[in-house]
Amino acid sequence: MNSSYQMVALGAFGLSAFGCGASADEGADDWGSDDNVGRTSSAIIQGTPVANPELYHGAAVYHQFVRPCSATRLTPDGWYLTARHCVTQDPYNPRGPLLSPSQISVSEAANPGLTPPAGAVTVQRILDHDSLDAALIKAPGITNTYTNYPSLYVAPRSTLVGRTVVSTGYGRSVLQSDRYSENGTSGAGSYRAAWLDVTGEAGTYAYWLAVNGSGQITASGDSGGSSLYPYLYRWISFGHPIPLYAWQMAGVHEGSDQTASANDVAVSVLLPWLNQHVDETGWFYLRLVNTFITEPLYVDVPFGATTRGVPIWSYRYTGGSAQHWRYDPATRSIRNQGGQCLDVQWGVNANGTPVWTWDCNGEEAQQWDLTGELEIRNTMGRCLDVPSSNFTSGVQLQIWDCNGTLAQKWELRYAR
């Protein structure tokens, strides 16, 4: 794992962010001027062009229609999350029959246009949700320089209300009354982004985004794109303060009326479905968020032991199953690939109590919330913690009073 970080200048927004996989002195992406971009509750009509979609792992999905849909890459081997209606025979019927994978292709170019460009990769596999407008597609073969794929925002969607996200997509940049037409000049097929304010929950599975004073809102073609929640976890100073963000994928664009509102399917609602497919798409890691350690650290079962009562430690990346976990929001359990649960030793709710593996039993010692603040918080009230902020490999983990330090910041992301 390359532990250096890429700085992105979000010029119009007065913010900076770092993402793993490149050095901080590499070129920045200019997201546009204040004339075009405002704080917004949705995008991407009048959205700001993004010169490097790789940085946010955006992709255009070509699906036998007049313009592409959008998607977000989750894994190095080419799994993308998109809207189900982006891969159906009728894109306005999200529950209709699927296209065959060979009829769909993916590009990560910044301006691929209305038809598949040279270098677009054909989809090999589709895994569709049985009731929601979401699908996983696999299109391996596109090289991506930036390996810091988005982590997943799996806290309840209610915790997003009132927060600001960044929405991305390849849809139109101007309003058109006929959603079925494409005049070739409306901007579809170019990657754009905008800040969005989440205004409320929508039904049982989504959240609302509302148009802002600048007129930014999702449009045809943005479906399947993502909203990313940038969690500010540290300020640093290179002559002036720079905020560091951890980017969490919060939702998948589902629909927009192009005048007042839009909605995303919440990733937290999709998590049980994603869990069903980990043997095919890859399991999840729990990774410590810290840009200033030699190697990123992961929640790890020492030596891959499969017996219960094994102390859990933080350890450098190995690529092995000892670092594979799955979070179940229904039971609040964190289960490893061997089927055992992350457990507070003997259920003792006190600072310094170690965590270990134990047979899953549903007790409070095994109930955890993955919060929007990147905490792994036990329901007894304390957080998973690296003792004394000792960021060397092989330190046994514990619970401690939640304090917001880097010793308690963790991301749920796909295995790389």
C-alpha angles and dihedrals in degrees: 000000000000104000097191117104139230117228117216120198108215089196101185093046100047091234138117132202138189127218129184121257108055140050124270094241096060120111119291129226116240109217094194142263133305088254090071105029133056136162101285142181092219145000170229115055100097087009122158118260115245112213095200116040089176089074092065093026095240121166138186115232116208111206113167095278137107095271137016127262123222137247143172124234114233105176140033092241092061113269112152131187116221141148117287092230088062089069101038127104088243109039090202092058107067092184095047128109117299126245115242112262091246089064092060130070136180134216130183095196118128094233108017094153133215097313130044110284128216108287096034111143125224117239115247103185139024124198109183129193113247096227112004130071096257138105139176116222128187120216109159124189107063111118113223121195095199111068098180096104115190117275117226125259099221100162113113112288089239087072090064094061109111093016128113124239135181113239122202136186150134097246134119122307095204132047118260123183095214109064091189096060131075121192096190094241103069094092102253113150095042124103116244138169141191140175113262132196115215106225105183150321119292117211116309101315113028144053132225131247120189130204116260133217091273090060096243116155139138116280140190108305096030090089111119093025120120142246112219122203111214108210111200105219105160145009120218131180129228093168089312133035116278122188119224118214135195108211114221122187105234105173152350120242110249109168149340137194088210092228112063117352148016136186140215128206103239116242089217089063091047094051097092088053092047088051090057091062103043093112088062104031097034133264126269132262127213102217130185113242105227126128096190104064125094093241130012113254128225136197101260141180105227112253091348092282114182101196123099121257096044112147114239120230139180111253140173119264115289104161090229132128090254086080097046117110139165126205118212110199092194095060095021088229127146106210127188126220090263090061100252126123134238103253138184104238110262089342092278108161099204135115110272098024108146124234123227142162120278139164108283109257106156094242122144092257086069099043116103137172119211100210132203086247089066094253126141095213122186113222088240085071108258131105135235104260143185104229114249089349088281100170097187121116117266103033115145113240126233142175120261139166107291106256108161095244125140088255087073103041115108136168130209107217139152117272111262 
